[in-house]
Amino acid sequence: MALVDERGRLFGRVNLIDFGIGVFCLLLLPLAYGAYVLFRTPVPTIVAIEPAMLEQGKNLRIKLTGTNLRPFLNASVGAFRVSLLVESPSAAEIRLPDVPPGTYDLVLSDEAREVARKSNAITIAGPSAAPSQLAVVQVSAAFPPGPEK
């Protein structure tokens, strides 16, 4: 029995052109997988947050350390949207608005879906109590006249 018969069939069953197209498609599968692995966007992770405890106030900033951070990520602390300033793929800064005291989750999202979350990541403490008694001290001094010349 011949490998290719007079009608162009491989082993008398499969058309030679159909066989070539099938082999080509099978060779494309590893290529497609390699392209997917090479070009997919890696998932960001949150490694550390410094400081994790802040006192309530204005213009609070937090340093975020992680992996695969991107400039177009959105961040939120609890229900509050915050500014995420990415310095490098492993470091970012978060600027908090005036947030009431409490413990909040930090969530990183990519447009419509959540990609990273750290539960109970940030604690905002109430303002520290002012001293109960204030002392007012008034100092007055007089210098004696110096020798005349």
Buried (B, 14 or more C-beta within 10 A) or exposed (E): EEEEEEEEBBEEEEEBEEBEEEEEEEEEEEEEEEEEEEEEEEEBBBEEBEEBEBEBEEEBEBEBBBEBBBEEBBBBBBEEEBEBEBEEBEBBEBEBEEBEEEBBBBBBBBEEEEBBEBEEBBBBEEEEEEEEEEEEEEEEEEEEEEEEE
